[in-house]
Each structure stands twice: as structure tokens, then as C-alpha cells.
Amino acid sequence: MESDTESGQDRPTTAEPPEPSEQPERPETPEPSEQPETSEPVLPESDLEAHLAVFQREFPEVDPQVEIIVAALFRLHRRMSVAYSRQLTALGITNAEWEVLRALVLVGAPYRLSPGELARSLGLTPAAMTHRIDRMVTDELVTRTRDENNRVRVIIELTDAGRDMWVRVVREAAGFEAALLQDLGTRQRDALAEGLRRMLARIEETQPDGTGRTDG
């Protein structure tokens, strides 16, 4: 499971014009009768047919089915990411924290991993992982303790509050996802699922490092 906000800017102040006697005379420039033409109108992002028309005009060899599918997947991903980010914000958790909660839940009870194991599973540097864990310990979503059998090893464990947060996030996402797929019947969902599985297998085979990340 990305919303961006625009930063506010102060309005520019307008200086008062000098007195008429101080203004140098300059020839008047007639205003153009027509607005300059733009090179290309901005297409609405949701208009896939217009998007396809542009690609077919500029690159006639494009496969229309492929282009529509890829463009739709790209836009769907962007909007789903925004929707998930809004849900997380409303629940008081960041996407970075959610990823850690999910990684701990996926390993099963007692929901424990070392910082190194978490970093590798999320594609993060150790420093970025430490920064993430620090915040989550403060928020009481996880605990950080020494392994009783190996005092050198650090253990990150999901708290009850952390698991409750995971359940809340999943419940919110499930409602959104059910609504997203409500127009597809069982056979259509089966076909979509199978097609996406094949696409995912293909890209994981050709781009095995595609999940690498270093951000915190």
C-alpha cells in the first residue's frame, strides 16, 4: 500500500506605479488578436482512448491492446497508491511503518525478526531500517530487545498494538479493494488474476532486482 500536497506560496506584492510625470514615454504595443497556439492539448489522464490515439499517431507499430493494458495498469497503480496512503494517514501510520508490520506478520507468531532480516526483506540499508524501527518503538508498535540465547542479536517483535494496527489497515484496504473489483464477475476476476500472475512472473524473471530500495 503515495498523497502529495502543494506547498503554499506568499502572493507577490505589487509596487505602486510612479507618478505620471516620472514615467518615461514608451510606444504602445498592440495586443495580439489571437492567443498563441499550444503545441499539444493536455489530455485527461483518465482518457485511455485519447492516450492510445496519440501513441498510434506517433508510433503506428504500437500494439493497441498492449498499450491500453500497460497504461491502465500504470494509472491504476498510481491511484491505488494514493488511496492506500490516505487510508494509512487516516489511521495514523506511515507507509514505511506499515511495511514493517506486514513483514513481521508474514513470518507468523511470535512475529519476530532481526533488524538485518527486516532490512533485507524490505530492500533497505541497515541505517534506514534502524531509523524506521526507532520511530515504531516510540509509537509502541514494536519492541526491540536482546535475544536471551544470544545477547549480541537484537530482536524486533510485533506488539499487541502493532498487530491491532495491522488488522485495522487490512480491514480498510479490503473494503476499498472489494469496491474496486465490484464490476467484475467471478470468471473475469479469475482471468484477471491469472493474467496478472503471468505478467508478474515474467517481470520477476527479467527484472529480479526490481524491488531494490534504499529509502527509509
C-alpha positions in Angstrom: 0.0 0.0 0.0 1.7 7.7 -2.3 -0.7 11.7 -1.3 1.1 14.9 -2.2 0.2 18.3 -1.0 1.1 21.6 -2.7 3.2 24.0 -0.7 1.6 27.4 -0.1 3.3 30.4 -1.5 3.0 34.1 -0.5 1.3 36.2 -3.0 3.8 38.6 -4.7 3.4 42.2 -3.7 2.7 44.8 -6.4 4.6 48.0 -6.1 2.7 51.2 -6.8 3.5 52.8 -10.2 5.4 56.0 -10.2 3.7 59.3 -10.8 2.8 60.0 -14.4 5.4 62.7 -14.7 8.1 60.2 -13.7 7.1 57.5 -16.1 9.1 57.5 -19.4 7.1 57.6 -22.5 7.1 54.4 -24.5 5.3 53.4 -27.7 2.2 51.4 -27.1 2.4 47.8 -28.2 -0.8 46.5 -29.8 -2.1 43.3 -28.1 -2.2 40.3 -30.3 -5.6 39.5 -31.7 -5.2 35.8 -31.1 -3.7 33.7 -28.3 -0.6 31.7 -29.3 -1.4 28.1 -30.2 -0.2 25.4 -27.8 1.9 22.6 -29.3 -0.4 19.9 -28.0 -3.5 19.9 -25.8 -3.1 18.3 -22.4 -5.1 15.1 -22.4 -7.2 14.0 -19.4 -5.3 11.2 -17.7 -8.3 9.0 -17.5 -9.0 9.1 -21.3 -7.2 5.9 -22.3 -8.6 6.1 -25.9 -7.1 9.5 -26.4 -3.8 8.2 -24.9 -3.9 5.3 -27.4 -4.7 7.7 -30.3 -1.5 9.7 -29.5 0.7 6.7 -29.4 -0.8 5.3 -32.6 -0.2 8.6 -34.3 3.4 9.0 -33.2 4.3 5.2 -33.2 2.0 3.4 -35.6 3.6 0.0 -34.8 2.3 0.0 -31.2 0.0 -2.9 -30.3 -3.2 -1.2 -29.1 -4.0 -4.0 -26.7 -0.6 -3.9 -25.0 -0.6 -0.1 -24.8 -4.1 0.1 -23.2 -3.3 -2.6 -20.7 0.1 -1.1 -19.7 -1.3 2.5 -19.5 -4.3 1.2 -17.4 -2.0 -0.7 -15.0 0.3 2.3 -14.6 -2.6 4.6 -13.8 -4.3 2.1 -11.6 -1.2 1.6 -9.5 -0.8 5.4 -9.0 -4.3 5.9 -7.9 -4.3 2.8 -5.6 -1.1 4.0 -4.0 -2.7 7.4 -3.3 -5.8 5.7 -1.9 -3.8 3.4 0.4 -1.6 6.4 1.6 -4.8 8.3 2.5 -6.1 5.3 4.5 -2.8 4.9 6.3 -2.7 8.6 7.2 -6.2 8.5 8.5 -5.2 5.6 10.8 -2.1 7.5 12.0 0.5 5.3 10.4 3.1 5.8 7.7 3.6 3.5 4.7 7.1 2.8 6.0 5.7 1.6 9.3 3.1 -0.5 7.5 5.7 -2.3 5.6 7.5 -3.4 8.8 4.2 -4.5 10.4 3.4 -6.6 7.3 6.9 -8.2 7.2 6.5 -9.2 10.9 3.0 -10.6 10.4 4.1 -12.6 7.4 6.7 -14.6 9.3 3.9 -15.7 11.8 3.8 -15.9 15.5 5.6 -14.8 17.6 6.2 -12.2 14.9 9.9 -11.7 15.4 12.8 -10.7 13.1 16.2 -9.2 13.5 16.8 -5.7 12.1 19.1 -7.3 9.4 16.4 -9.7 8.4 13.8 -6.9 8.2 16.2 -4.7 6.2 16.9 -7.5 3.6 13.2 -8.3 3.3 12.3 -4.7 2.6 15.4 -3.8 0.5 16.6 -1.2 2.9 20.0 -0.2 4.2 20.7 -1.0 7.9 20.8 2.7 8.7 17.4 3.2 7.1 16.0 0.2 8.9 17.2 1.4 12.3 15.6 4.8 11.7 12.3 3.1 10.9 12.5 0.9 14.0 13.3 3.8 16.3 10.0 5.5 15.3 8.0 2.4 15.7 9.4 1.6 19.1 8.5 5.1 20.2 5.0 4.5 18.9 4.8 1.1 20.7 4.1 -0.8 17.5 7.2 -3.0 18.0 9.7 -3.8 20.8 13.4 -4.1 20.5 15.2 -6.5 22.8 18.3 -8.7 23.1 18.0 -12.4 22.3 18.1 -14.3 25.6 20.2 -17.0 23.9 22.5 -14.6 22.0 23.0 -11.3 23.7 24.6 -9.9 20.5 21.5 -10.5 18.5 18.7 -7.9 18.5 15.1 -9.0 18.1 12.3 -6.8 16.8 8.9 -8.1 17.9 5.4 -7.0 17.0 3.4 -5.7 19.9 -0.4 -6.2 20.5 -0.9 -2.6 19.5 1.1 -3.2 16.3 -0.9 -6.3 15.3 -4.1 -4.4 16.0 -2.9 -1.6 13.7 -2.1 -4.2 11.0 -5.7 -5.6 11.3 -7.2 -2.1 11.0 -5.2 -1.3 7.9 -6.1 -4.6 6.2 -9.8 -4.2 7.1 -9.8 -0.7 5.5 -7.9 -1.9 2.4 -10.2 -4.9 2.0 -13.2 -2.6 1.7 -11.6 -0.4 -0.8 -10.4 -3.4 -2.9 -13.8 -5.1 -2.9 -15.4 -1.9 -4.2 -12.7 -1.6 -6.8 -13.5 -5.1 -8.2 -17.3 -4.9 -7.8 -17.9 -4.6 -11.6 -16.1 -7.9 -12.4 -17.8 -11.3 -12.2 -16.1 -14.4 -11.0 -14.8 -15.5 -14.4 -13.5 -12.0 -15.1 -11.7 -12.0 -11.8 -10.2 -15.4 -12.4 -9.0 -14.3 -15.9 -7.5 -11.1 -14.5 -5.8 -12.9 -11.6 -4.2 -15.4 -14.0 -3.1 -12.8 -16.4 -1.5 -10.7 -13.7 0.2 -13.7 -12.2 1.8 -14.4 -15.6 2.9 -10.8 -16.0 4.4 -10.7 -12.5 6.3 -14.0 -13.1 7.7 -12.6 -16.4 8.9 -9.3 -14.9 10.3 -11.0 -11.8 12.3 -13.3 -14.2 13.6 -10.5 -16.3 14.0 -7.8 -13.6 15.0 -9.7 -10.5 16.3 -6.6 -8.8 13.2 -4.6 -9.4 12.2 -4.3 -5.7 15.6 -2.9 -4.6 15.2 0.1 -2.3 17.4 2.2 -0.1 14.9 4.8 1.3 13.8 4.9 4.9 
